[in-house]
Amino acid sequence: MAVRHRLVQASPRAVWDILADGNQYVEWVVGPSDVTPTSGRWPEVGATITYEVRLGPVRLQNESVVRHCVPGSVLEIEAKAGSLGTARIAIELRPWGEQCLVIVDEHPLRGPGGALHNVGVEALIQVRHRAMLSRLAKLCESEAGEQRRPDSADSPGSVEFRPGAGRA
């Protein structure tokens, strides 16, 4: 079971907004391209999106189905990779001060993916999760920064903290 976490410099709400937008799936998940909503409203339970995964000249049609959702904090997806099988991918958001701790937990459910799951596969999943969490953080932090920027400079009473300022 591959578990990885990352502290994102954005609120849990900002992170959830990205996760809840099925059109942005290809922006933060490593591998998919050309996402198409198939059924339901993402991220409601049962909603599906299809997408293409390109591995060199090979193009695979895959699907992700929402299996569990607690709006604002938990999204569990079953990723269906055709003949390779399926995997459970759970994403949990935890408030961490004003930031968000994102925890990703993935493991195979069905098919050869489960039979072939070993330390080497686990290492590859960890590398993919690191890239995925980096992409997610970049999206969330850039959007959160854009939302904060106009207010922070203009708000009366806002004070810039500078370490060491005021010392003689």
C-alpha positions in Angstrom: 0.0 0.0 0.0 1.5 3.3 -1.1 0.9 6.2 1.3 2.3 9.6 0.7 1.6 13.1 2.1 2.4 16.7 1.4 1.7 20.0 3.2 0.1 22.3 0.7 0.4 26.1 1.3 -3.4 26.6 0.7 -6.6 26.1 2.7 -8.3 22.7 2.6 -11.1 24.5 0.7 -8.8 25.6 -2.0 -7.4 22.0 -2.4 -10.9 20.6 -2.4 -12.0 23.0 -5.1 -9.3 21.5 -7.4 -10.2 17.9 -6.5 -13.9 18.6 -7.0 -13.4 19.9 -10.5 -13.3 16.9 -12.8 -12.0 19.0 -15.7 -8.8 19.7 -13.7 -8.1 16.0 -13.1 -5.5 15.9 -15.9 -3.8 18.9 -14.4 -2.8 17.2 -11.2 -3.0 13.4 -11.8 0.1 11.9 -13.5 -0.7 10.0 -16.7 -4.2 11.0 -18.0 -5.0 13.3 -20.8 -8.2 14.3 -22.5 -10.6 13.8 -19.6 -14.3 13.4 -20.5 -17.1 13.3 -17.9 -19.0 10.1 -18.5 -21.7 10.0 -15.9 -22.9 11.8 -12.7 -21.5 15.0 -11.3 -17.9 14.9 -10.2 -17.1 14.2 -7.3 -20.5 12.7 -6.3 -20.4 8.9 -5.5 -20.8 7.0 -8.8 -19.6 9.8 -11.0 -17.1 8.7 -13.7 -14.6 10.3 -16.0 -12.8 8.7 -18.8 -9.4 9.6 -20.0 -6.5 8.5 -22.2 -3.2 7.4 -20.8 -0.3 7.5 -23.3 2.7 5.2 -22.9 4.9 6.0 -25.9 2.9 4.9 -28.9 0.4 3.0 -26.8 -2.9 4.7 -25.9 -5.0 3.2 -23.1 -8.6 4.3 -22.3 -9.1 4.3 -18.6 -11.9 5.4 -16.3 -12.1 6.7 -12.7 -15.2 6.2 -10.6 -15.9 8.1 -7.3 -16.6 5.4 -4.7 -16.6 7.5 -1.5 -16.8 11.3 -1.0 -17.0 13.4 2.1 -17.1 16.9 0.6 -14.2 19.0 1.7 -12.2 16.2 3.2 -12.2 12.8 1.5 -12.3 11.6 -2.1 -11.9 7.9 -2.9 -11.6 6.8 -6.5 -11.5 3.5 -8.2 -9.1 3.8 -11.1 -9.9 1.3 -13.8 -6.9 0.5 -16.1 -8.5 -2.0 -18.4 -6.7 -5.4 -18.5 -4.2 -4.1 -15.9 -6.9 -4.1 -13.2 -8.2 -1.5 -10.8 -6.8 0.5 -7.8 -8.3 2.3 -4.9 -6.9 5.8 -4.5 -8.0 7.7 -1.4 -7.2 11.4 -0.9 -7.7 12.9 2.5 -7.5 16.6 3.4 -6.6 17.7 6.9 -6.5 21.3 8.1 -3.0 22.1 9.3 -3.2 25.6 10.7 -4.1 27.7 7.6 -2.7 25.1 5.3 -3.8 21.6 4.2 -2.1 18.2 4.8 -2.9 16.0 1.8 -2.6 12.3 2.3 -2.8 9.9 -0.7 -3.3 6.2 -0.1 -3.3 3.8 -3.1 -3.5 0.1 -3.4 -4.6 -2.4 -6.1 -8.0 -4.0 -5.9 -8.4 -6.3 -8.9 -6.6 -7.8 -11.8 -2.9 -8.4 -12.4 -2.0 -5.1 -10.8 -2.6 -6.8 -7.4 -0.8 -10.0 -8.3 2.3 -8.0 -9.5 2.3 -5.6 -6.6 5.7 -5.7 -5.0 8.4 -3.4 -3.6 9.4 -2.3 -7.1 5.9 -1.4 -8.0 5.5 0.4 -4.7 8.5 2.5 -5.4 7.1 3.5 -8.8 3.8 4.5 -7.2 5.7 6.6 -4.6 7.5 8.5 -7.5 4.1 9.0 -9.2 2.5 10.2 -6.0 5.4 12.7 -5.4 4.8 14.2 -8.8 1.0 14.1 -8.4 1.2 15.9 -5.1 3.6 18.4 -6.5 1.3 19.2 -9.3 -1.7 19.5 -7.0 0.2 21.8 -4.6 1.3 24.0 -7.5 -2.3 24.4 -8.7 -3.7 25.1 -5.3 -0.9 27.4 -4.1 -1.1 29.5 -7.3 -4.9 29.8 -7.1 -4.7 30.6 -3.3 -2.0 33.2 -3.9 -4.1 34.9 -6.6 -7.1 35.0 -4.3 -5.1 36.5 -1.4 -2.9 38.9 -3.3 -5.4 41.7 -4.0 -6.7 41.9 -0.4 -3.5 41.6 1.5 -1.8 44.7 0.2 -5.0 46.9 0.3 -6.5 45.8 3.7 -6.2 48.5 6.3 -4.4 47.3 9.4 -2.4 44.6 7.7 1.1 44.6 8.9 4.1 43.0 7.2 6.1 40.9 9.6 9.8 41.2 9.3 12.0 39.1 11.5 14.4 41.4 13.5 12.4 44.6 12.7 12.3 46.9 15.6 15.5 45.7 17.3 18.1 48.2 18.3 
